[in-house]
Structures are given as C-alpha cells and as structure tokens.
Amino acid sequence: MSVNPKLARQLERRRDALREGGIDWGQAEALAFASLLEEGIPIRLSGQDTERGTFSHRHAVLHDPVSGETYTPLQALPSATASFEIYNSPLSEYAALAFDYGYSVAAPDALVLWEAQFGDFVNGAQIVVDQFIVSGRSKWGQTSRLTLLLPHGYEGNGPEHSSARLERFLQLAAQDNVRIANCSTAAQLFHLLRRQALDASARPLVVMTPKGLLRLRQATSSLEELANGSFQPVLDDDPAERRAIRRLVLCSGKVYYDIVGHDLRSLASTAAVARIELLYPFPVDAVASLVASYPDLREIVWAQEEPQNMGAWRTLRHRLEDAAVHAPLVERIVYVGRPWRASPSEGYPTLHQREQDRIVREALGFRAS
C-alpha cells in the first residue's frame, strides 16, 4: 500500500528522531506500545478519532489514499507476542468507557486505554468513573489497569475543551485507588505507560495529556532517555547555584513551558521552576527532598493555569505545607493562577491570553503588566 505523501514525511522524521533526538509524544507512545507487545502484554486502545489521534499525532492506522486499504504497523511487529487492538469508538463516552472498564477487569494482564477526544468529554462517563473506576477496589476488591488519556491544557480551545477536570479526579483519589499524572516530556509518557502495564499493583491511571506539547520541541526526548531512563514523579530545575534560590515555583504539565519560555525567565535568577509529574499518589519523599535541596529557600509557589477552585491547588496545598517543613527558612506558600470561576476558562481569547501572561509573571516574582 502507499501512504499519503504528507504523512510519509512525518513518518520519515520519526525514523530520523531515533538517531538525532526529537522523539515526540506520539512516537514515544508507539515505542512504549511496541516494547510491551514484544514482552507479551496485550494492548487495547479505543476512543474518538483514536486511530489518527484527535490532534493528528498518533497515526496508528495508515490509510492508502487511492485504494482505501488500511495498515496497522503495531499489528505487524515480527517479534510481538501479544495482540494490539485499536478502535475509533462512537461519541458515547458512557458506553465506551463502561465496556473498556469491564474489559480491563476481565483481562487483568492487558493494558487497556480509553482516550477522550477532548478531556472534558469524560463528563459523559462520570457515572462509570464514580461507581466503578475509582471505587471498584474498595467495594469489591476489583482491580484494573484501565488508563484514561484526557487532553488537558489552556491553549485557546474554548471554555470546556481546555479542561479534563483534573480536580474531580484528585477529589476522588484516596486509599491508593488510582494514579493521576500530568507528564511534560515524551520520555515521561513512555516510562509511565510501561510502568502502568508492568507494575505488579494494578490501579487505574488517569493521564492529563497535552495538545500543544505533542509537537513542542522542548517536550521531545532522545532514544537514550527512553532506553535508559525511568519515570520520575518530580523533575527538578537545574539552577547554576542552588544557594542562590529563594523562590521555588512548582507546577505541572504545559504551564511549565509557558513559565520557562517567558522572556522574564532569564531575569529571575533567584527562582527555580520544578515539575510535579505524578499528582496522586503524591510523591511525598521526592518533593521533600526537592525542597530541602534549596538551603536558602524563602518561598514556595504553586502555579497552575486552572481557576483556583479547579486544578490541583486545593488538593495539594496541605502536601506543600508538609514539604515546607524541610526548608525551615520558608516564610509562605503562594498560589498563582486564575481566580475562582464557574467555567474552566471564560473570556476566550482576550482574557485568556492576558491571564496567562499574568500567571507566568507572578510565578517568576514580577508584577503583572
């Protein structure tokens, strides 16, 4: 079969990335799946426009533009010892997610994933989340490796499509019932997916997946990082002089790149910017070690894109207060983000852009312009 010429160029770039670096989100996911198939782990992936990927980042199923013939490379791996299934599911989140939950329970050794076209689409399956995914282990001792891929990030997609309702999942997290992650690099996703499939303790996983980061150069990874790395629940900054740091900015996901990519970042010489990649179970020891590694720290800032009554702030605040004990000079813990809102993001696009700039400036310790 032949491949669309535009797509062929993308696939060629993926081949080059193995040698030169620049492995993006979709490629890291495909490599994670391929490695698991070779280890005998069956994979099932479903969702809305999942074969291509909503943001045209996956292309797991190739289509011949003339004949209409399809080809799924992950189903043709010569050394694979397990099956790979991928389906475009209908716009019926309740039914699709309920089926995949049941499938994951009946096939405990398989990695079963469901992807929402936009993160907020999981709203249509909230009953399944509440009554089965987060509570099945407590009610019936029923474990599952079901993985939810929910696009999340304030990138101008409208008031609902920006949010996968991270705060809802964090409110439902207790007694080690789920895992909730917000990765910021392709390598982190690679290792997270592999860990989800291979960890002896089966738990549902909720991944806040990005949109803008799918192709962001700074979020790509090298083959070395995939081959020899591991999932890190916390990613530290690399300041030239740790004793010079007075302000530690903690964040998660896409907003990290907004902060470190801002023109003011180079002027904030006493600020470090670190990422919490695993939001639940909260990496208590890793965050405590991070905070303690800055001996003259005075202030901890939590920066998020979401409104104050959404996102991770209200769930993590007490965790940050506990971590501050390891930095005796810390005087306060500060929230930087949007104010309380009824809608995840109102005022697109003008208010959104102005608030995004304000969040970054305040996180770095500068007044909003």
NORWOFEN-V960217 format. One record per residue. N is the residue number from 1. RES is the residue in one small letter. PSI is psi in radians with two decimals (999 if undefined). OMEGA is omega in radians with two decimals (none if undefined). D_LAST is the distance of its C-alpha to the last C-alpha in Angstrom with 2 decimals. Layout:
n->N res->RES psi->PSI omega->OMEGA d_last->D_LAST
n->N res->RES psi->PSI omega->OMEGA d_last->D_LAST
This chain:
n->1 res->m psi->2.81 omega->3.08 d_last->55.30
n->2 res->s psi->2.70 omega->-3.11 d_last->52.63
n->3 res->v psi->2.54 omega->3.07 d_last->48.85
n->4 res->n psi->2.27 omega->-3.07 d_last->46.46
n->5 res->p psi->-0.64 omega->3.13 d_last->45.59
n->6 res->k psi->-0.71 omega->3.13 d_last->41.81
n->7 res->l psi->-0.60 omega->3.14 d_last->42.17
n->8 res->a psi->-0.66 omega->3.12 d_last->44.64
n->9 res->r psi->-0.66 omega->3.09 d_last->42.03
n->10 res->q psi->-0.73 omega->-3.13 d_last->39.74
n->11 res->l psi->-0.60 omega->3.08 d_last->42.69
n->12 res->e psi->-0.66 omega->3.10 d_last->43.53
n->13 res->r psi->-0.61 omega->3.09 d_last->40.06
n->14 res->r psi->-0.69 omega->3.10 d_last->40.64
n->15 res->r psi->-0.76 omega->3.13 d_last->43.87
n->16 res->d psi->-0.60 omega->-3.11 d_last->42.22
n->17 res->a psi->-0.48 omega->3.11 d_last->39.51
n->18 res->l psi->-0.56 omega->-3.14 d_last->42.29
n->19 res->r psi->-0.68 omega->-2.95 d_last->43.10
n->20 res->e psi->-0.15 omega->-3.04 d_last->39.84
n->21 res->g psi->3.00 omega->-3.11 d_last->37.29
n->22 res->g psi->0.50 omega->3.08 d_last->34.59
n->23 res->i psi->2.08 omega->-3.07 d_last->36.20
n->24 res->d psi->-3.06 omega->-3.01 d_last->33.90
n->25 res->w psi->-0.90 omega->-3.09 d_last->33.80
n->26 res->g psi->-0.67 omega->3.12 d_last->36.72
n->27 res->q psi->-0.71 omega->3.11 d_last->38.87
n->28 res->a psi->-0.70 omega->3.09 d_last->38.33
n->29 res->e psi->-0.80 omega->-3.14 d_last->39.35
n->30 res->a psi->-0.68 omega->3.12 d_last->42.42
n->31 res->l psi->-0.64 omega->3.07 d_last->43.41
n->32 res->a psi->-0.79 omega->3.13 d_last->43.16
n->33 res->f psi->-0.80 omega->-3.10 d_last->45.36
n->34 res->a psi->-0.75 omega->-3.13 d_last->47.81
n->35 res->s psi->-0.63 omega->3.12 d_last->48.24
n->36 res->l psi->-0.68 omega->3.10 d_last->48.90
n->37 res->l psi->-0.64 omega->3.10 d_last->51.41
n->38 res->e psi->-0.39 omega->3.10 d_last->53.24
n->39 res->e psi->0.11 omega->3.05 d_last->53.44
n->40 res->g psi->0.35 omega->3.13 d_last->55.00
n->41 res->i psi->1.98 omega->3.08 d_last->52.09
n->42 res->p psi->2.57 omega->-3.12 d_last->52.22
n->43 res->i psi->2.34 omega->3.02 d_last->48.93
n->44 res->r psi->2.22 omega->3.14 d_last->48.23
n->45 res->l psi->2.20 omega->3.10 d_last->44.95
n->46 res->s psi->2.90 omega->3.13 d_last->44.41
n->47 res->g psi->-3.09 omega->-3.05 d_last->41.70
n->48 res->q psi->1.98 omega->-3.09 d_last->40.47
n->49 res->d psi->0.58 omega->-3.03 d_last->40.54
n->50 res->t psi->-0.55 omega->-3.14 d_last->40.90
n->51 res->e psi->-0.77 omega->3.09 d_last->43.35
n->52 res->r psi->-0.64 omega->-2.96 d_last->40.80
n->53 res->g psi->2.25 omega->-3.08 d_last->37.66
n->54 res->t psi->-0.67 omega->-3.09 d_last->35.32
n->55 res->f psi->0.47 omega->3.06 d_last->32.88
n->56 res->s psi->0.78 omega->-3.06 d_last->35.83
n->57 res->h psi->-0.22 omega->-2.99 d_last->35.52
n->58 res->r psi->-1.04 omega->-3.12 d_last->38.86
n->59 res->h psi->0.89 omega->3.12 d_last->41.80
n->60 res->a psi->-0.42 omega->3.08 d_last->44.35
n->61 res->v psi->2.14 omega->-3.12 d_last->46.84
n->62 res->l psi->2.46 omega->-3.10 d_last->47.58
n->63 res->h psi->2.28 omega->3.04 d_last->49.07
n->64 res->d psi->2.11 omega->-3.05 d_last->51.47
n->65 res->p psi->-0.25 omega->-3.12 d_last->50.26
n->66 res->v psi->-0.95 omega->-3.05 d_last->53.90
n->67 res->s psi->-0.38 omega->-3.07 d_last->56.00
n->68 res->g psi->0.00 omega->3.12 d_last->53.47
n->69 res->e psi->2.54 omega->3.12 d_last->54.70
n->70 res->t psi->2.69 omega->3.13 d_last->52.34
n->71 res->y psi->2.27 omega->-3.13 d_last->52.10
n->72 res->t psi->1.78 omega->-3.05 d_last->50.33
n->73 res->p psi->-0.66 omega->-3.09 d_last->50.16
n->74 res->l psi->-0.20 omega->3.05 d_last->49.72
n->75 res->q psi->-0.01 omega->-3.07 d_last->53.01
n->76 res->a psi->0.37 omega->3.12 d_last->54.81
n->77 res->l psi->2.14 omega->-3.07 d_last->54.07
n->78 res->p psi->-0.47 omega->-3.09 d_last->57.46
n->79 res->s psi->0.14 omega->3.12 d_last->56.91
n->80 res->a psi->2.45 omega->3.12 d_last->55.35
n->81 res->t psi->0.30 omega->3.13 d_last->57.45
n->82 res->a psi->2.92 omega->-3.06 d_last->55.56
n->83 res->s psi->2.63 omega->3.03 d_last->54.48
n->84 res->f psi->2.13 omega->3.12 d_last->51.15
n->85 res->e psi->2.38 omega->3.08 d_last->50.51
n->86 res->i psi->2.33 omega->-3.06 d_last->47.59
n->87 res->y psi->2.46 omega->2.92 d_last->47.43
n->88 res->n psi->1.98 omega->-3.09 d_last->45.21
n->89 res->s psi->2.78 omega->3.11 d_last->45.45
n->90 res->p psi->2.95 omega->3.11 d_last->45.34
n->91 res->l psi->1.07 omega->3.11 d_last->42.51
n->92 res->s psi->1.38 omega->-3.00 d_last->44.12
n->93 res->e psi->-0.66 omega->-3.11 d_last->42.09
n->94 res->y psi->-0.90 omega->-3.10 d_last->44.36
n->95 res->a psi->-0.78 omega->-3.06 d_last->47.48
n->96 res->a psi->-0.81 omega->-3.10 d_last->46.08
n->97 res->l psi->-0.64 omega->3.09 d_last->44.42
n->98 res->a psi->-0.75 omega->3.12 d_last->47.47
n->99 res->f psi->-0.80 omega->-3.09 d_last->49.75
n->100 res->d psi->-0.57 omega->3.05 d_last->47.75
n->101 res->y psi->-0.83 omega->3.11 d_last->47.69
n->102 res->g psi->-0.69 omega->3.11 d_last->51.44
n->103 res->y psi->-0.76 omega->-3.11 d_last->51.86
n->104 res->s psi->-0.56 omega->3.10 d_last->49.96
n->105 res->v psi->-0.70 omega->-3.12 d_last->52.18
n->106 res->a psi->-0.41 omega->3.14 d_last->55.32
n->107 res->a psi->1.28 omega->-2.99 d_last->54.33
n->108 res->p psi->-0.37 omega->-3.13 d_last->52.92
n->109 res->d psi->-0.07 omega->-3.12 d_last->53.07
n->110 res->a psi->2.68 omega->2.98 d_last->51.02
n->111 res->l psi->1.94 omega->-3.10 d_last->47.28
n->112 res->v psi->2.20 omega->-3.09 d_last->46.38
n->113 res->l psi->2.48 omega->3.00 d_last->42.93
n->114 res->w psi->2.30 omega->-3.09 d_last->41.49
n->115 res->e psi->2.26 omega->3.04 d_last->38.35
n->116 res->a psi->2.47 omega->3.13 d_last->36.41
n->117 res->q psi->-0.79 omega->2.91 d_last->35.28
n->118 res->f psi->2.62 omega->-3.02 d_last->31.95
n->119 res->g psi->-0.61 omega->-3.09 d_last->31.32
n->120 res->d psi->-0.24 omega->-3.13 d_last->31.50
n->121 res->f psi->-0.32 omega->3.09 d_last->35.03
n->122 res->v psi->-0.27 omega->3.06 d_last->36.31
n->123 res->n psi->-0.63 omega->-3.09 d_last->36.05
n->124 res->g psi->-0.17 omega->3.13 d_last->39.34
n->125 res->a psi->0.43 omega->-3.04 d_last->41.02
n->126 res->q psi->-0.55 omega->3.12 d_last->39.69
n->127 res->i psi->-0.70 omega->3.12 d_last->43.26
n->128 res->v psi->-0.71 omega->3.11 d_last->44.28
n->129 res->v psi->-0.88 omega->-3.05 d_last->41.40
n->130 res->d psi->-0.81 omega->-2.96 d_last->42.26
n->131 res->q psi->-0.28 omega->-3.08 d_last->46.04
n->132 res->f psi->-1.02 omega->-2.95 d_last->46.73
n->133 res->i psi->-0.85 omega->-3.07 d_last->44.05
n->134 res->v psi->-0.24 omega->-3.03 d_last->42.63
n->135 res->s psi->-0.11 omega->-3.07 d_last->45.79
n->136 res->g psi->-0.67 omega->-3.13 d_last->48.72
n->137 res->r psi->-0.70 omega->-3.13 d_last->49.25
n->138 res->s psi->-0.68 omega->-3.06 d_last->49.35
n->139 res->k psi->-0.70 omega->-3.00 d_last->51.60
n->140 res->w psi->0.06 omega->-3.04 d_last->53.97
n->141 res->g psi->0.49 omega->-3.04 d_last->53.30
n->142 res->q psi->2.05 omega->-3.11 d_last->52.12
n->143 res->t psi->2.77 omega->-3.07 d_last->49.93
n->144 res->s psi->2.57 omega->3.02 d_last->48.02
n->145 res->r psi->0.26 omega->-3.10 d_last->45.98
n->146 res->l psi->2.31 omega->-3.09 d_last->44.32
n->147 res->t psi->2.20 omega->3.11 d_last->40.92
n->148 res->l psi->2.20 omega->3.07 d_last->38.23
n->149 res->l psi->1.92 omega->-2.99 d_last->35.77
n->150 res->l psi->1.84 omega->3.13 d_last->32.88
n->151 res->p psi->2.33 omega->-3.02 d_last->30.01
n->152 res->h psi->2.35 omega->3.08 d_last->26.69
n->153 res->g psi->2.45 omega->-3.08 d_last->23.03
n->154 res->y psi->1.60 omega->-3.03 d_last->20.08
n->155 res->e psi->0.44 omega->3.04 d_last->20.47
n->156 res->g psi->0.43 omega->-3.13 d_last->20.67
n->157 res->n psi->0.24 omega->3.11 d_last->24.31
n->158 res->g psi->2.92 omega->-2.99 d_last->24.16
n->159 res->p psi->-0.48 omega->-3.12 d_last->24.04
n->160 res->e psi->-0.74 omega->-3.04 d_last->27.15
n->161 res->h psi->-0.15 omega->3.10 d_last->27.52
n->162 res->s psi->-0.46 omega->-2.90 d_last->24.40
n->163 res->s psi->2.27 omega->2.98 d_last->26.10
n->164 res->a psi->0.25 omega->3.12 d_last->29.42
n->165 res->r psi->0.93 omega->3.11 d_last->29.20
n->166 res->l psi->-0.67 omega->-3.08 d_last->28.97
n->167 res->e psi->-0.57 omega->-3.14 d_last->29.10
n->168 res->r psi->-0.78 omega->-3.11 d_last->32.51
n->169 res->f psi->-0.66 omega->3.11 d_last->34.06
n->170 res->l psi->-0.59 omega->3.08 d_last->32.79
n->171 res->q psi->-0.51 omega->-3.11 d_last->34.26
n->172 res->l psi->-0.08 omega->-3.08 d_last->37.52
n->173 res->a psi->2.12 omega->3.11 d_last->37.69
n->174 res->a psi->2.70 omega->3.07 d_last->40.35
n->175 res->q psi->0.63 omega->3.08 d_last->43.54
n->176 res->d psi->0.74 omega->-3.04 d_last->42.58
n->177 res->n psi->-0.44 omega->-3.12 d_last->42.96
n->178 res->v psi->3.02 omega->2.96 d_last->40.35
n->179 res->r psi->2.39 omega->-3.10 d_last->38.00
n->180 res->i psi->2.13 omega->-3.05 d_last->34.37
n->181 res->a psi->2.66 omega->3.08 d_last->32.39
n->182 res->n psi->1.45 omega->-3.02 d_last->29.09
n->183 res->c psi->2.71 omega->-3.14 d_last->29.79
n->184 res->s psi->-0.02 omega->3.07 d_last->27.45
n->185 res->t psi->2.77 omega->3.13 d_last->30.10
n->186 res->a psi->-0.68 omega->3.13 d_last->33.26
n->187 res->a psi->-0.67 omega->3.12 d_last->35.44
n->188 res->q psi->-0.72 omega->3.09 d_last->34.26
n->189 res->l psi->-0.76 omega->3.13 d_last->35.29
n->190 res->f psi->-0.90 omega->-3.09 d_last->38.58
n->191 res->h psi->-0.58 omega->3.12 d_last->39.49
n->192 res->l psi->-0.79 omega->-3.14 d_last->38.36
n->193 res->l psi->-0.71 omega->3.12 d_last->40.64
n->194 res->r psi->-0.73 omega->3.12 d_last->43.51
n->195 res->r psi->-0.69 omega->3.14 d_last->43.16
n->196 res->q psi->-0.66 omega->-3.11 d_last->43.16
n->197 res->a psi->-0.54 omega->-2.98 d_last->46.42
n->198 res->l psi->-0.28 omega->-3.12 d_last->48.16
n->199 res->d psi->2.35 omega->-3.12 d_last->47.20
n->200 res->a psi->-0.48 omega->3.13 d_last->50.30
n->201 res->s psi->1.89 omega->-3.13 d_last->48.41
n->202 res->a psi->2.16 omega->3.06 d_last->47.68
n->203 res->r psi->2.58 omega->3.00 d_last->44.60
n->204 res->p psi->2.59 omega->-3.14 d_last->42.48
n->205 res->l psi->2.29 omega->3.07 d_last->39.23
n->206 res->v psi->2.09 omega->-3.11 d_last->36.02
n->207 res->v psi->2.09 omega->2.97 d_last->33.70
n->208 res->m psi->1.75 omega->-3.09 d_last->30.17
n->209 res->t psi->2.67 omega->-3.05 d_last->30.42
n->210 res->p psi->3.07 omega->2.97 d_last->27.59
n->211 res->k psi->-1.11 omega->-3.13 d_last->27.18
n->212 res->g psi->-0.52 omega->-3.10 d_last->24.77
n->213 res->l psi->-0.19 omega->-3.10 d_last->26.24
n->214 res->l psi->-0.55 omega->-3.12 d_last->29.71
n->215 res->r psi->0.12 omega->-3.13 d_last->29.38
n->216 res->l psi->2.20 omega->-3.07 d_last->26.46
n->217 res->r psi->-0.71 omega->-3.10 d_last->28.02
n->218 res->q psi->-0.35 omega->-3.13 d_last->26.37
n->219 res->a psi->-0.02 omega->3.12 d_last->27.93
n->220 res->t psi->2.95 omega->-3.08 d_last->31.40
n->221 res->s psi->2.92 omega->3.11 d_last->34.14
n->222 res->s psi->2.83 omega->3.08 d_last->37.31
n->223 res->l psi->-0.59 omega->3.10 d_last->40.85
n->224 res->e psi->-0.71 omega->-3.14 d_last->41.25
n->225 res->e psi->-0.55 omega->3.09 d_last->38.49
n->226 res->l psi->-0.76 omega->-3.02 d_last->40.31
n->227 res->a psi->-0.64 omega->-2.99 d_last->43.80
n->228 res->n psi->0.01 omega->-3.12 d_last->43.35
n->229 res->g psi->-2.95 omega->3.08 d_last->40.28
n->230 res->s psi->2.88 omega->3.13 d_last->39.92
n->231 res->f psi->2.29 omega->3.13 d_last->37.41
n->232 res->q psi->2.05 omega->-3.12 d_last->35.03
n->233 res->p psi->-0.40 omega->3.11 d_last->33.61
n->234 res->v psi->2.36 omega->3.06 d_last->30.90
n->235 res->l psi->2.04 omega->-3.08 d_last->29.33
n->236 res->d psi->2.82 omega->2.94 d_last->28.21
n->237 res->d psi->3.02 omega->3.09 d_last->25.83
n->238 res->d psi->1.16 omega->-3.10 d_last->27.70
n->239 res->p psi->2.61 omega->-3.13 d_last->26.13
n->240 res->a psi->-0.66 omega->-3.09 d_last->28.08
n->241 res->e psi->1.85 omega->-3.06 d_last->28.71
n->242 res->r psi->-0.52 omega->3.13 d_last->28.73
n->243 res->r psi->-0.25 omega->3.13 d_last->29.24
n->244 res->a psi->-0.21 omega->-3.04 d_last->25.94
n->245 res->i psi->2.20 omega->3.09 d_last->24.02
n->246 res->r psi->-0.39 omega->-3.02 d_last->22.66
n->247 res->r psi->2.09 omega->3.11 d_last->20.31
n->248 res->l psi->2.00 omega->3.11 d_last->21.76
n->249 res->v psi->2.10 omega->3.07 d_last->19.64
n->250 res->l psi->2.41 omega->-3.13 d_last->22.09
n->251 res->c psi->-3.08 omega->-3.12 d_last->21.61
n->252 res->s psi->2.37 omega->3.04 d_last->23.93
n->253 res->g psi->-2.59 omega->-2.97 d_last->24.24
n->254 res->k psi->-0.61 omega->-3.06 d_last->21.90
n->255 res->v psi->-0.40 omega->3.08 d_last->18.56
n->256 res->y psi->-0.79 omega->-3.09 d_last->19.87
n->257 res->y psi->-0.51 omega->3.02 d_last->19.62
n->258 res->d psi->-0.68 omega->-3.09 d_last->16.05
n->259 res->i psi->-0.92 omega->-3.06 d_last->15.23
n->260 res->v psi->-0.31 omega->3.13 d_last->17.72
n->261 res->g psi->-0.01 omega->-3.11 d_last->17.08
n->262 res->h psi->2.62 omega->-3.13 d_last->13.39
n->263 res->d psi->-0.48 omega->-3.08 d_last->13.01
n->264 res->l psi->-0.18 omega->-3.06 d_last->11.81
n->265 res->r psi->-0.72 omega->-3.09 d_last->14.99
n->266 res->s psi->-0.34 omega->-3.14 d_last->17.23
n->267 res->l psi->-0.25 omega->-3.11 d_last->15.44
n->268 res->a psi->1.21 omega->-3.02 d_last->15.87
n->269 res->s psi->-0.30 omega->-3.14 d_last->19.57
n->270 res->t psi->0.22 omega->-3.14 d_last->20.38
n->271 res->a psi->2.40 omega->3.01 d_last->19.18
n->272 res->a psi->2.57 omega->-3.11 d_last->21.54
n->273 res->v psi->2.01 omega->-3.11 d_last->20.95
n->274 res->a psi->2.80 omega->-3.06 d_last->24.11
n->275 res->r psi->2.38 omega->2.95 d_last->25.31
n->276 res->i psi->1.92 omega->-3.04 d_last->27.71
n->277 res->e psi->-0.52 omega->3.10 d_last->29.74
n->278 res->l psi->1.94 omega->-3.07 d_last->32.43
n->279 res->l psi->-0.47 omega->3.04 d_last->31.19
n->280 res->y psi->2.37 omega->-0.16 d_last->34.76
n->281 res->p psi->2.38 omega->-3.07 d_last->37.02
n->282 res->f psi->2.28 omega->-3.11 d_last->34.31
n->283 res->p psi->1.34 omega->-3.02 d_last->34.93
n->284 res->v psi->-0.92 omega->-3.05 d_last->35.50
n->285 res->d psi->-0.71 omega->-3.12 d_last->37.09
n->286 res->a psi->-0.71 omega->3.13 d_last->34.72
n->287 res->v psi->-0.67 omega->3.09 d_last->31.60
n->288 res->a psi->-0.74 omega->3.11 d_last->33.48
n->289 res->s psi->-0.68 omega->3.11 d_last->34.43
n->290 res->l psi->-0.88 omega->-3.11 d_last->30.91
n->291 res->v psi->-0.73 omega->-3.11 d_last->29.58
n->292 res->a psi->-0.34 omega->-3.10 d_last->32.64
n->293 res->s psi->-0.14 omega->3.08 d_last->32.15
n->294 res->y psi->1.63 omega->-2.96 d_last->29.25
n->295 res->p psi->-0.42 omega->-3.10 d_last->31.29
n->296 res->d psi->0.48 omega->-3.12 d_last->28.59
n->297 res->l psi->2.36 omega->-3.14 d_last->26.11
n->298 res->r psi->-0.41 omega->-2.98 d_last->24.37
n->299 res->e psi->2.38 omega->3.04 d_last->22.00
n->300 res->i psi->2.28 omega->-3.12 d_last->22.21
n->301 res->v psi->2.27 omega->2.95 d_last->19.33
n->302 res->w psi->2.09 omega->-3.12 d_last->20.19
n->303 res->a psi->2.28 omega->3.09 d_last->17.58
n->304 res->q psi->2.74 omega->3.10 d_last->18.57
n->305 res->e psi->-0.54 omega->-3.01 d_last->17.60
n->306 res->e psi->2.79 omega->3.01 d_last->20.04
n->307 res->p psi->2.81 omega->-3.04 d_last->19.79
n->308 res->q psi->-0.54 omega->3.13 d_last->20.81
n->309 res->n psi->0.10 omega->3.10 d_last->24.33
n->310 res->m psi->-3.02 omega->-3.13 d_last->24.68
n->311 res->g psi->-2.70 omega->-2.98 d_last->24.46
n->312 res->a psi->-0.21 omega->-2.94 d_last->25.84
n->313 res->w psi->-0.89 omega->-3.02 d_last->24.17
n->314 res->r psi->-0.45 omega->3.11 d_last->26.84
n->315 res->t psi->-0.63 omega->-3.02 d_last->29.62
n->316 res->l psi->-0.19 omega->-3.02 d_last->28.48
n->317 res->r psi->-0.81 omega->-3.11 d_last->27.18
n->318 res->h psi->-0.49 omega->3.08 d_last->30.66
n->319 res->r psi->-0.68 omega->3.12 d_last->31.23
n->320 res->l psi->-0.61 omega->3.08 d_last->28.26
n->321 res->e psi->-0.70 omega->3.09 d_last->29.61
n->322 res->d psi->-0.71 omega->-3.12 d_last->32.97
n->323 res->a psi->-0.56 omega->-3.10 d_last->31.57
n->324 res->a psi->-0.35 omega->3.10 d_last->29.87
n->325 res->v psi->-0.48 omega->-3.11 d_last->33.42
n->326 res->h psi->0.01 omega->3.07 d_last->33.90
n->327 res->a psi->1.50 omega->-2.96 d_last->31.22
n->328 res->p psi->-0.30 omega->-3.13 d_last->32.49
n->329 res->l psi->-0.12 omega->-3.12 d_last->29.66
n->330 res->v psi->2.23 omega->-3.09 d_last->26.99
n->331 res->e psi->-0.47 omega->-3.11 d_last->25.73
n->332 res->r psi->2.78 omega->3.04 d_last->23.69
n->333 res->i psi->2.20 omega->-2.96 d_last->22.77
n->334 res->v psi->2.43 omega->3.00 d_last->19.33
n->335 res->y psi->2.33 omega->3.03 d_last->18.41
n->336 res->v psi->2.11 omega->-3.14 d_last->15.13
n->337 res->g psi->-2.85 omega->3.11 d_last->15.23
n->338 res->r psi->2.71 omega->3.07 d_last->15.57
n->339 res->p psi->3.07 omega->3.11 d_last->17.27
n->340 res->w psi->2.39 omega->-3.10 d_last->20.98
n->341 res->r psi->2.64 omega->3.05 d_last->21.99
n->342 res->a psi->-0.53 omega->3.11 d_last->25.40
n->343 res->s psi->2.51 omega->-3.10 d_last->24.65
n->344 res->p psi->-0.66 omega->3.13 d_last->23.32
n->345 res->s psi->1.79 omega->3.14 d_last->20.51
n->346 res->e psi->2.81 omega->3.02 d_last->20.20
n->347 res->g psi->0.49 omega->3.08 d_last->18.36
n->348 res->y psi->2.51 omega->-0.10 d_last->18.99
n->349 res->p psi->-0.28 omega->-2.97 d_last->17.64
n->350 res->t psi->-0.90 omega->-3.12 d_last->14.63
n->351 res->l psi->-0.68 omega->3.14 d_last->13.56
n->352 res->h psi->-0.85 omega->-3.10 d_last->14.51
n->353 res->q psi->-0.71 omega->-3.14 d_last->12.33
n->354 res->r psi->-0.74 omega->-3.14 d_last->9.10
n->355 res->e psi->-0.64 omega->3.14 d_last->10.38
n->356 res->q psi->-0.74 omega->3.12 d_last->11.53
n->357 res->d psi->-0.69 omega->3.12 d_last->8.37
n->358 res->r psi->-0.75 omega->-3.13 d_last->7.20
n->359 res->i psi->-0.80 omega->-3.12 d_last->10.78
n->360 res->v psi->-0.82 omega->-3.12 d_last->10.92
n->361 res->r psi->-0.82 omega->-3.11 d_last->8.21
n->362 res->e psi->-0.62 omega->3.11 d_last->9.91
n->363 res->a psi->-0.66 omega->-3.12 d_last->13.20
n->364 res->l psi->-0.09 omega->3.08 d_last->13.01
n->365 res->g psi->0.35 omega->3.13 d_last->12.22
n->366 res->f psi->2.69 omega->3.08 d_last->8.73
n->367 res->r psi->2.56 omega->3.07 d_last->6.29
n->368 res->a psi->2.47 omega->-3.11 d_last->3.80
n->369 res->s psi->999 omega->none d_last->0.00
